[in-house]
């Protein structure tokens, strides 16, 4: 499921996810994806955000679109499944 329209190709290559078995599992998966993004892009290089916006704004938006997909998709998928959709 793609929320931001970035497709299934991930800028977070190597990021593993686990199947959602309970409601807490998708939340944990979402938090994990957000933490992975924060570590990889913001904590490892605090100037990345400004530098990427100045040199490659489209790439920056793609990375953040993928982060939104990785973060929201588990929760949206679990909610849709819980509602019978």
HELIX and SHEET records of a PDB file:
HELIX    1   1 UNK A   23  UNK A   37  1                                  15    
HELIX    2   2 UNK A   38  UNK A   43  3                                   6    
HELIX    3   3 UNK A   48  UNK A   55  1                                   8    
HELIX    4   4 UNK A   57  UNK A   82  1                                  26    
END                                                                             
